[in-house]
């Protein structure tokens, strides 16, 4: 009976342990690439290409 209850607890405990390990691994990694990727053209690009677009429309 005790052995049966231990085997029923093993699967949920394994799941919780694996999720905890993943959380610790992610929290311990300071590099987050989503904070560093370029999100679009910046002001220099807009200034350069906005001027050329205005010249073409004339």
C-alpha positions, 0 to 999 in steps of 0.5 A, a space after each residue: 500500500 505504501 509502495 503504491 502511494 509512492 508510485 502515484 506521487 512519483 509522476 507529479 513530483 517528477 513533473 514539478 522537479 523538472 519545471 523547477 529546474 527549468 525555472 532555475 536555469 532560465 532565471 540564472 541566465 542573464 542574457 535575454 535576446 528579446 531585449 536586444 534585437 532591433 525592432 525596426 528602422 531608427 531615426 537616421 534611417 527614416 531621415 535618410 529615406 524620408 528625404 529620398 521619398 520626398 524627392 521622388 514625389 516631386 
